[in-house]
């Protein structure tokens, strides 16, 4: 007697969980910041009226900190530990999620969708992100995020 086994197609009632959440580390795949690591600040899974596709506001590292050794002076270490940040809205198709997530919280008044449109506010947002990144880098946490992607 053959037992009835439901096909894999009929068990598709389970939905897949959301991957793109705030705090998730992603790799930007296209454009000027291709190959750079970024953190999702705010995700828009359903899209908006002006961007009717899944996208996210990301804050990432444009220029990674350089290697530091014990022999270097404090001044040189400070210079090499600088980070250049970027803030951008990226389509989900142009970023790849990683298994890592970073528990950085950005000021929602400075880093949001509206601040990206105005150049002066964008600069302030970028500076706020940069200070957060440098602070986290100097604390020694999330070392993988601050290392350059080798490919």
N, C-alpha and C positions, 0 to 999 in steps of 0.2 A: 504494500500500500504506500502511495506517495503522499507525503505530508504537504499541505499547502503552505508555501512560503511567499509572503508578499514581495512584490518586486521593489527594487530600489527607487523606482519612479514614484510609487504610491506613498513612500515615506517622506516626501519632500515638504511636509507641513512645517518642519522646523525651519525657522528663519536664521540666517547668518547674523552674527553680532556685528555691531558697528566697529570698524577698525580705526577709522580716522576720528580720533577724539583729541581734545585739547591736551597738550603735554606730550603727545606722541612724536617721536623723532622720525622725520621723513627725509628722503633724498630727493632733491629737486632734479628732474631729468632733462628739462629743456630750457633754452634761453640763456641769458647772461649768467645765471647762477647754477648752471648745469653741473652736477657732481658735488654740490654743496649740501651740507646738512642743515636742517631747519627744524624748528619746533612748531607744531600747530598751536596757534593762539586761540582761534575760534574757527569752528567748522560749520559749513553750510551744506548739509547733505542734500537737501531738496533744491537748492539753488535759490536765487532771488529773481525779482522781475527784470533787472538789467542783466543778470547773468543766470540764465535758466538751466544751469548745469551744476553738478556738485563741485564745490570749490572750498578753499580754506584760506584764512589769513595766517601767514606763516612769518616767523622771525628766525633768521638764520645767520650763519657765519660766512661772510664774504672773504675775509682774509684771516686765516688761522694763526694762532700764536706760534712763534718759532721756538726751536729747541733751546733749552736753558741748561747750563752746567754749573757745578759748584764754583768753578774758577772765576766766573763772570762777576763783575761789580754789580752793586744794587741798581745803579743807573741803567746798565746794559740789560739787566733782567727785566726792569720796568719797561724798557723800550721794546723788548722782544715779547713781552706778555700782552701787548696790545692786540685787540681784536677789532676787526671791522665788521659791522653787522648790516643786515638788510631786513626790510619789512616789505612784504609783497602779498598779493592775492594770487593764488595758484590753483589752476584746474586740477581735479583729482587725477586726471589722465596723465598729468605731467609731474607727478610725484610718486615715490615708492615708499610705503611704510616700512619701518624696521621693527624689530622686536623690542627696541628700547623706548623708554619714556622718561622724561625729565620733569621733575616737580617744581618748575619755575612758574611763578605767577607774575604776570605783567600788569601794570596799572591800566585798567580798562579805559580810563579817561584819556590817556596818552596813546595807547596802542589799540586802535579800532579802525573800522572800515572808513569812517569819515575822515580820520586824520591822515589816511593814505592819500586822499585826493588833493589836499592842500600842501604845497611844497614846504612851507615853514613848519607846519604841524608834523609832516613826515620826518623832517630833520630831527625834531624833538623826540619823536617816537623812536627813531633809529638810535639816538643818543641814550634814551632810557633802556633800550634793549642792550646796547653795548655795555652800559654800566652793570646791568644784571649779569651778562655773560662773563665780563671780566671778574666780577665778584665771585661767581661760581667757579671760574677757572682757577683763581688764586686759592680757593678753599680746597681744591684737589678732588672735588667730586665730579662725576660724569666725565671721566678722562677721555673716553671713546668719542664723545661728542665734539671735543675740541681738538681732535687729531685729524689731519688731512686725510681724505679718502684716497687710497692708493689704487689706481686701476689703469 
